[in-house]
Amino acid sequence: MDVSPALLVDRVLQTRNNQTTQDVQISVLKKVMDMQESASAALLNAVAGIFRWPVEARWARR
């Protein structure tokens, strides 16, 4: 089986470009997931604070 060196180089470069694209996509996805995790935690803390405040206020009055 004869393979042209130019074709081989072309395929290697395509594979590297595809791998680089995938690496970038994965990196962006991880960053977005971290941002979503932080936003979710902040939202949960805010909601917990809203529901906790009246309870603490009730205890303070006693």
KOLLUMZA-347168 format. One record per atom (N, C-alpha, C, O): residue in one letter; chain; atom name; x, y, z. Coordinates in Angstrom, 3 decimals. Layout:
BEGIN
ATOM   res   chain   atom          X          Y          Z
ATOM     a       A     CA          X          Y          Z
...
This chain:
BEGIN
ATOM   res   chain   atom          X          Y          Z
ATOM     m       A      N      0.843     -1.171      0.000
ATOM     m       A     CA      0.000      0.000      0.000
ATOM     m       A      C      0.889      1.235      0.000
ATOM     m       A      O      1.677      1.446      0.922
ATOM     d       A      N      0.757      2.026     -1.018
ATOM     d       A     CA      1.547      3.255     -1.125
ATOM     d       A      C      0.739      4.430     -0.597
ATOM     d       A      O     -0.419      4.628     -0.963
ATOM     v       A      N      1.371      5.192      0.260
ATOM     v       A     CA      0.735      6.382      0.810
ATOM     v       A      C      1.608      7.575      0.467
ATOM     v       A      O      2.813      7.576      0.716
ATOM     s       A      N      0.995      8.560     -0.092
ATOM     s       A     CA      1.719      9.768     -0.459
ATOM     s       A      C      2.160     10.502      0.806
ATOM     s       A      O      1.355     10.681      1.720
ATOM     p       A      N      3.421     10.930      0.876
ATOM     p       A     CA      3.877     11.684      2.048
ATOM     p       A      C      3.050     12.969      2.270
ATOM     p       A      O      2.774     13.348      3.408
ATOM     a       A      N      2.670     13.612      1.193
ATOM     a       A     CA      1.869     14.832      1.319
ATOM     a       A      C      0.504     14.510      1.932
ATOM     a       A      O      0.009     15.256      2.777
ATOM     l       A      N     -0.098     13.407      1.509
ATOM     l       A     CA     -1.392     13.001      2.060
ATOM     l       A      C     -1.243     12.643      3.536
ATOM     l       A      O     -2.100     12.989      4.349
ATOM     l       A      N     -0.167     11.958      3.882
ATOM     l       A     CA      0.082     11.588      5.267
ATOM     l       A      C      0.242     12.838      6.140
ATOM     l       A      O     -0.329     12.922      7.227
ATOM     v       A      N      1.014     13.790      5.659
ATOM     v       A     CA      1.208     15.046      6.396
ATOM     v       A      C     -0.122     15.774      6.542
ATOM     v       A      O     -0.430     16.306      7.608
ATOM     d       A      N     -0.911     15.798      5.467
ATOM     d       A     CA     -2.217     16.460      5.506
ATOM     d       A      C     -3.119     15.819      6.560
ATOM     d       A      O     -3.782     16.526      7.319
ATOM     r       A      N     -3.147     14.506      6.611
ATOM     r       A     CA     -3.996     13.804      7.587
ATOM     r       A      C     -3.521     14.055      9.019
ATOM     r       A      O     -4.336     14.227      9.925
ATOM     v       A      N     -2.212     14.076      9.218
ATOM     v       A     CA     -1.670     14.347     10.558
ATOM     v       A      C     -2.054     15.760     10.987
ATOM     v       A      O     -2.465     15.970     12.129
ATOM     l       A      N     -1.924     16.723     10.089
ATOM     l       A     CA     -2.286     18.099     10.423
ATOM     l       A      C     -3.781     18.236     10.709
ATOM     l       A      O     -4.173     18.970     11.616
ATOM     q       A      N     -4.610     17.539      9.946
ATOM     q       A     CA     -6.052     17.568     10.198
ATOM     q       A      C     -6.366     16.997     11.581
ATOM     q       A      O     -7.190     17.543     12.315
ATOM     t       A      N     -5.705     15.900     11.924
ATOM     t       A     CA     -5.923     15.269     13.225
ATOM     t       A      C     -5.501     16.214     14.348
ATOM     t       A      O     -6.203     16.346     15.350
ATOM     r       A      N     -4.354     16.869     14.178
ATOM     r       A     CA     -3.894     17.822     15.198
ATOM     r       A      C     -4.859     18.995     15.323
ATOM     r       A      O     -5.163     19.427     16.434
ATOM     n       A      N     -5.342     19.513     14.203
ATOM     n       A     CA     -6.289     20.631     14.241
ATOM     n       A      C     -7.587     20.221     14.932
ATOM     n       A      O     -8.147     20.977     15.726
ATOM     n       A      N     -8.053     19.019     14.621
ATOM     n       A     CA     -9.278     18.528     15.267
ATOM     n       A      C     -9.063     18.356     16.766
ATOM     n       A      O     -9.942     18.686     17.561
ATOM     q       A      N     -7.904     17.844     17.154
ATOM     q       A     CA     -7.604     17.645     18.569
ATOM     q       A      C     -7.526     18.996     19.282
ATOM     q       A      O     -8.029     19.143     20.395
ATOM     t       A      N     -6.897     19.977     18.641
ATOM     t       A     CA     -6.803     21.313     19.231
ATOM     t       A      C     -8.190     21.916     19.403
ATOM     t       A      O     -8.485     22.518     20.436
ATOM     t       A      N     -9.027     21.759     18.409
ATOM     t       A     CA    -10.397     22.274     18.491
ATOM     t       A      C    -11.140     21.610     19.637
ATOM     t       A      O    -11.839     22.279     20.398
ATOM     q       A      N    -10.994     20.307     19.762
ATOM     q       A     CA    -11.653     19.591     20.854
ATOM     q       A      C    -11.114     20.027     22.213
ATOM     q       A      O    -11.876     20.167     23.170
ATOM     d       A      N     -9.803     20.243     22.298
ATOM     d       A     CA     -9.214     20.702     23.557
ATOM     d       A      C     -9.780     22.061     23.958
ATOM     d       A      O    -10.083     22.291     25.128
ATOM     v       A      N     -9.919     22.949     22.993
ATOM     v       A     CA    -10.471     24.274     23.273
ATOM     v       A      C    -11.934     24.157     23.695
ATOM     v       A      O    -12.356     24.813     24.648
ATOM     q       A      N    -12.700     23.338     23.005
ATOM     q       A     CA    -14.110     23.163     23.345
ATOM     q       A      C    -14.260     22.597     24.763
ATOM     q       A      O    -15.120     23.043     25.522
ATOM     i       A      N    -13.436     21.634     25.112
ATOM     i       A     CA    -13.494     21.045     26.451
ATOM     i       A      C    -13.104     22.077     27.503
ATOM     i       A      O    -13.722     22.157     28.564
ATOM     s       A      N    -12.079     22.862     27.201
ATOM     s       A     CA    -11.647     23.906     28.133
ATOM     s       A      C    -12.753     24.928     28.369
ATOM     s       A      O    -13.006     25.322     29.508
ATOM     v       A      N    -13.407     25.354     27.305
ATOM     v       A     CA    -14.500     26.316     27.427
ATOM     v       A      C    -15.656     25.699     28.205
ATOM     v       A      O    -16.252     26.357     29.057
ATOM     l       A      N    -15.970     24.453     27.921
ATOM     l       A     CA    -17.060     23.770     28.624
ATOM     l       A      C    -16.774     23.677     30.123
ATOM     l       A      O    -17.665     23.903     30.942
ATOM     k       A      N    -15.540     23.347     30.480
ATOM     k       A     CA    -15.172     23.264     31.898
ATOM     k       A      C    -15.314     24.623     32.564
ATOM     k       A      O    -15.805     24.715     33.689
ATOM     k       A      N    -14.884     25.687     31.873
ATOM     k       A     CA    -14.991     27.037     32.438
ATOM     k       A      C    -16.455     27.417     32.645
ATOM     k       A      O    -16.816     27.979     33.679
ATOM     v       A      N    -17.285     27.111     31.668
ATOM     v       A     CA    -18.715     27.426     31.787
ATOM     v       A      C    -19.343     26.633     32.927
ATOM     v       A      O    -20.178     27.162     33.661
ATOM     m       A      N    -18.953     25.379     33.083
ATOM     m       A     CA    -19.497     24.559     34.170
ATOM     m       A      C    -19.067     25.119     35.530
ATOM     m       A      O    -19.854     25.116     36.477
ATOM     d       A      N    -17.824     25.598     35.631
ATOM     d       A     CA    -17.365     26.212     36.877
ATOM     d       A      C    -18.166     27.478     37.180
ATOM     d       A      O    -18.551     27.721     38.324
ATOM     m       A      N    -18.410     28.280     36.143
ATOM     m       A     CA    -19.189     29.507     36.328
ATOM     m       A      C    -20.617     29.167     36.753
ATOM     m       A      O    -21.183     29.829     37.623
ATOM     q       A      N    -21.191     28.146     36.147
ATOM     q       A     CA    -22.553     27.741     36.496
ATOM     q       A      C    -22.600     27.227     37.931
ATOM     q       A      O    -23.553     27.501     38.662
ATOM     e       A      N    -21.580     26.490     38.330
ATOM     e       A     CA    -21.523     25.981     39.703
ATOM     e       A      C    -21.477     27.140     40.698
ATOM     e       A      O    -22.171     27.125     41.715
ATOM     s       A      N    -20.658     28.137     40.394
ATOM     s       A     CA    -20.556     29.296     41.284
ATOM     s       A      C    -21.874     30.058     41.347
ATOM     s       A      O    -22.311     30.468     42.423
ATOM     a       A      N    -22.503     30.243     40.194
ATOM     a       A     CA    -23.783     30.953     40.158
ATOM     a       A      C    -24.857     30.170     40.911
ATOM     a       A      O    -25.670     30.758     41.624
ATOM     s       A      N    -24.862     28.860     40.757
ATOM     s       A     CA    -25.845     28.030     41.463
ATOM     s       A      C    -25.640     28.102     42.967
ATOM     s       A      O    -26.600     28.197     43.732
ATOM     a       A      N    -24.385     28.057     43.385
ATOM     a       A     CA    -24.091     28.142     44.821
ATOM     a       A      C    -24.518     29.498     45.375
ATOM     a       A      O    -25.077     29.579     46.469
ATOM     a       A      N    -24.255     30.559     44.618
ATOM     a       A     CA    -24.653     31.894     45.064
ATOM     a       A      C    -26.170     32.001     45.163
ATOM     a       A      O    -26.700     32.594     46.103
ATOM     l       A      N    -26.860     31.428     44.191
ATOM     l       A     CA    -28.321     31.461     44.213
ATOM     l       A      C    -28.862     30.684     45.408
ATOM     l       A      O    -29.768     31.154     46.097
ATOM     l       A      N    -28.317     29.510     45.652
ATOM     l       A     CA    -28.768     28.709     46.797
ATOM     l       A      C    -28.493     29.430     48.119
ATOM     l       A      O    -29.320     29.406     49.030
ATOM     n       A      N    -27.330     30.066     48.213
ATOM     n       A     CA    -27.020     30.818     49.428
ATOM     n       A      C    -27.970     31.994     49.607
ATOM     n       A      O    -28.398     32.292     50.722
ATOM     a       A      N    -28.297     32.657     48.506
ATOM     a       A     CA    -29.225     33.786     48.589
ATOM     a       A      C    -30.614     33.310     49.014
ATOM     a       A      O    -31.255     33.927     49.865
ATOM     v       A      N    -31.067     32.221     48.424
ATOM     v       A     CA    -32.383     31.682     48.781
ATOM     v       A      C    -32.382     31.204     50.230
ATOM     v       A      O    -33.346     31.429     50.961
ATOM     a       A      N    -31.313     30.552     50.641
ATOM     a       A     CA    -31.229     30.088     52.030
ATOM     a       A      C    -31.233     31.284     52.973
ATOM     a       A      O    -31.828     31.220     54.049
ATOM     g       A      N    -30.578     32.369     52.585
ATOM     g       A     CA    -30.567     33.572     53.405
ATOM     g       A      C    -31.943     34.199     53.523
ATOM     g       A      O    -32.302     34.707     54.585
ATOM     i       A      N    -32.712     34.171     52.457
ATOM     i       A     CA    -34.062     34.732     52.467
ATOM     i       A      C    -34.941     33.939     53.427
ATOM     i       A      O    -35.701     34.522     54.200
ATOM     f       A      N    -34.841     32.629     53.382
ATOM     f       A     CA    -35.698     31.798     54.221
ATOM     f       A      C    -35.184     31.713     55.655
ATOM     f       A      O    -35.956     31.437     56.574
ATOM     r       A      N    -33.900     31.944     55.853
ATOM     r       A     CA    -33.336     31.853     57.192
ATOM     r       A      C    -33.615     33.124     57.986
ATOM     r       A      O    -33.802     33.055     59.201
ATOM     w       A      N    -33.648     34.277     57.331
ATOM     w       A     CA    -33.793     35.542     58.025
ATOM     w       A      C    -35.042     35.625     58.899
ATOM     w       A      O    -34.928     36.004     60.064
ATOM     p       A      N    -36.222     35.289     58.392
ATOM     p       A     CA    -37.396     35.399     59.265
ATOM     p       A      C    -37.319     34.479     60.480
ATOM     p       A      O    -37.802     34.838     61.554
ATOM     v       A      N    -36.728     33.315     60.331
ATOM     v       A     CA    -36.603     32.384     61.461
ATOM     v       A      C    -35.693     32.992     62.514
ATOM     v       A      O    -36.026     32.973     63.699
ATOM     e       A      N    -34.542     33.537     62.103
ATOM     e       A     CA    -33.629     34.159     63.047
ATOM     e       A      C    -34.284     35.367     63.723
ATOM     e       A      O    -34.079     35.606     64.913
ATOM     a       A      N    -35.067     36.119     62.960
ATOM     a       A     CA    -35.736     37.290     63.520
ATOM     a       A      C    -36.774     36.862     64.569
ATOM     a       A      O    -36.948     37.525     65.591
ATOM     r       A      N    -37.439     35.775     64.304
ATOM     r       A     CA    -38.423     35.282     65.278
ATOM     r       A      C    -37.744     34.871     66.573
ATOM     r       A      O    -38.252     35.141     67.662
ATOM     w       A      N    -36.588     34.212     66.452
ATOM     w       A     CA    -35.877     33.779     67.660
ATOM     w       A      C    -35.328     34.977     68.422
ATOM     w       A      O    -35.256     34.949     69.651
ATOM     a       A      N    -34.945     36.015     67.716
ATOM     a       A     CA    -34.376     37.193     68.366
ATOM     a       A      C    -35.419     37.923     69.206
ATOM     a       A      O    -35.073     38.550     70.207
ATOM     r       A      N    -36.668     37.851     68.820
ATOM     r       A     CA    -37.720     38.546     69.543
ATOM     r       A      C    -38.042     37.889     70.877
ATOM     r       A      O    -38.581     38.547     71.767
ATOM     r       A      N    -37.731     36.630     71.034
ATOM     r       A     CA    -38.111     35.910     72.271
ATOM     r       A      C    -37.225     36.204     73.418
ATOM     r       A      O    -37.429     35.671     74.509
